[in-house]
Amino acid sequence: MEEVVVKKQHIRSHYLEQRRLFALNKETKTTAESELLKFLLKVITKDMSTIAIYNSYGSEVCVQALVENLSDKTWVYPRVEGESLAFYKSPEGEFEKSSLGVDEPLLDETQKVELDSVDAVLIPGVAFDHLGLRLGTGKGFYDRALRQYKGLKIGVAFSAQLSQEALPSEGHDIKVEYLVTENFILKV
């Protein structure tokens, strides 16, 4: 088990650097995000009404343009609560910085949405592989939150974040059904 954790840390460092270097060129990042958006619009179907999205942090793929492009959808955002994530609507688009530095929806219990009513979840990551395995930042928030989730899990990343080798995994690691990058849609 400890060997897997060490491997994950090494791979995480490598792909965080890959993503950071890719995102240094703002024009390249913006173009890639625009292309990625086109692919996401093919994966998100008309019958999906509620979708979990995230506010990008650092060099993560920014997917906020989806909110404007698909204004007929209900968008919910993750908020760290204890050791997991809860999802909230943010009808006014108001957010606050979490202790981790991520923009989260304001804490308003009337806006909380149960995950079983969410049709799809867009999931950022540090690295993904062809099997749908995801390596996140190492805190396990998405893994815990989505363990029992039955809806569609869509990984979102730049193609530079795709590992050609299978990522090391543990029993609690979730898989995505789709990986969307600026170059392709991978159905797992």
Beta strands, then each sheet from edge to edge (+ up, - down):
strand 1: 50-52
strand 2: 74-81
strand 3: 84-89
strand 4: 95-97
strand 5: 103-105
strand 6: 112-113
strand 7: 120-124
strand 8: 127-128
strand 9: 134-135
strand 10: 152-156
strand 11: 178-180
strand 12: 185-187
sheet 1: 6+ 3- 2+ 1+ 7+ 10+ 11+ 12-
sheet 2: 4+ 5-
sheet 3: 8+ 9-
end
